Amino acid sequence: MKRIFIVCLIIITATSISACGQEAAPTIAAVDVQNTAVAAAFTLVAQTQAAIPTATPLPPTETPTQTPLPTNTPLPLPTLDATFTSAPGNTPGGDPCATRILSYSPKGRETTIRIFNSTKTTVTVSLYLNETQDHNECGYRSYNITGRNDVVITDLVQGCYSLWAFNNDPKILVNASGYGCINNPDKWTFEISQGTIKFVGP
């Protein structure tokens, strides 16, 4: 645009000087001057456009492929030449109480059992009634007892009981067991501590 302005200024100055001079110069028609100025302007515009750099297309991008990741093939484990035999009592015709859940209405002489958790943490207690001779009652039950709390069970029968208590609290680890036989309807108590279950009695 600056070049156009300079060309127009030169043309106007030349026209003014020729008009003021004493010698008469050959006359140029105003239309010719105007056409010359327009042609010069178009020439400058064309040169300016030619000087602008052309847009270079971007190189093509690489198309990603779905190459599967390598898999970890486990090493074969060594084989062990070992045979396993069932433990006594788990064989057919063995201990019928090994996997039995103790009924909530067992047959036999009734009694009441209280299980007291003397620890500060919640424990899971597994109570197992050994097989009774008079009605062949036996099996397991489990209870969750919060710390410093108890559970009183009134639907049990007289017999010998084994108890296990455990938890998953690393601060107060409980892994205890105990045993006791009940021969009357009084309330019998098992007291849980961190390492043992004490059979207190009525």
N, C-alpha and C positions, 0 to 999 in steps of 0.2 A: 504494500500500500504506500510505503514511503517513496518508492520509485515512481509510482503513478503521479504522486504529488509533485515530485521534482520535474518530471517530464512536462506536466501541465504548466508549472511555474516557468520553465524555459520557453515554452511556446508563447505564453502570455507576455513575457518580458521581450521576446523577439518581436512580437507584434507591436508592442508599445514603442520600442526604439525605432522601428521602421516607419511608424506613423509620425514621429517627431522629427525625423531627419530632414535635411534640406534637399537632398537629392531624392527624386522620386524613384522608388524601387518598383520593380514589377509587382503588380497587385495580385494577390491570391484571394480567391473567393473565400468568404467566411465558412462556407460549407466544406471546402477542402481542408481548412484548418481543423474544423470540428471532426471530420472523418479521420484525419491524421492522428488527432489526439485519442480518438476512440480506438483506432487500430493499435496505437502504442500501449494503451491501457490493457487491451485484450492480450497483447503479446506478453506484457509483464505478468498478467494473471496466469497465462498458460505456462510461463517459465516457473512461476511460484509453485503451481500445482505439480509440475514435473520434478521440482526439487524435493517435494515431500516424499519421505521414504515409503515404499509400499509395504503393506502388511505381509509379513512372512508367515506362512502357515506353520503351526506347531508340528513337530515331528510326531508320528503316530505313537500312541502309548502301547506298552506291552500288555497284551491280554493275559490276565491271570488264569492259571490253570489249577484245577482241583487235584493236586497231587496228594495222595493219601499219606498220612504220617506213618513212620515206621512203628510196627507193633512190637511189644515186649513179649517174646516167646519164653515162657517159663522153662527152666531147666528141668529135666526129668528127675523126680525124686527117687532115691534108692528104695528098693522094695525090702520089706522086712519079712523074714520067714518066721512068723509067729502065729500061734493059734491061741484063740481066746476061749476060755471055758466059763460057763455061767457060775456065778457065786452060789454057794449053798443057800437054799431058801428061795432062789429066783427061778429054779427049774420047775417044770410042770409037776404039780403035786407037792411042791415045797411050801414055803410060808405064804398063806393066803393073804396075810396082812401087809406084805411088802409094798403093794401099790394101792391099797384100799383107802378110801376116804371114810373116816369114822362117821357113822350115821348120826343125825341130829335127834334121833329117838332110839337110842340103843337099848337092847334088852338086858336086864340085870337089876341088881339092887342099886338104887339111886344114891348119888352123892353130889357134893358141890366142891368145886375147885376154884381157888383164887390164885391168879398169877400176878405177882407184884413186880414191877420194873423199878428197881431202886437206883438205876443210873439216870443221867441227865439227858439221855438221847433216846430216840425212838428205836425200838427193836422189833424184829420179826421173830415170833415164837412158833416153833413146830411142836405140837403135843402128840404123842403116840401112845395109844392104849395097846399094851401087849394082849394077846389073845386070852379072853376069859374062858374058864373051864366050863362054866354052867351054860352059857349061851353062845359061845364062840364069837363074841364081839371083839373087834380090833380095828385098827386103822389110824390115820393121821387127820389132824386139823391144824390150821395155822391162824395166828392172830398178830395184828400190829398193835403194839402198846407204846404210847408216848412216854417220855421220861417222867419219872416220879408218879406213875399212874398204875392202875391195875385193871384187870378184867375178871369178872366173877362168872363162872360157867355153871349153870344149874341143870343141864341136860346130859350129865355124865353118869357113868356107873362105876361101882367099886371095882378095883383091879390095880394093876401095876402100870405106872406111866413113866415114860421117858420124855424129857423136854430138852430142846436145843434153842438157844437164842443167839441172834447175830444181827449185825448192822453193817452199813457202808460208810460210817462217819470216821474219817481218819483221826480226828481229834480225840474222840472217845470210842475206841474200838471195843466192841463186845463180841466175844466168841465163847459162849458158855453152854454147859450141859449139866443135867441133873436127873435123878431117878427117885421114885418113891412109890410105895404100895399103900392103898387106901382100903380099909376094911370096915368102915362104918359111914353113916350118912352125914357126919359132921362136915363143916367147911374146912378143907385142907388148903394150905398155902404153899406155893412155890415162890421163892424170892430170887430174882435175877440180879446178879452183879456182873461186873465186866468179865470175870474169869470163871464163874461157877453159878449154878442154880441150886439153891439150898432148899431142901424139903423141910418145912417148918412144922407142919402138922396142924391139928385143930387148935 
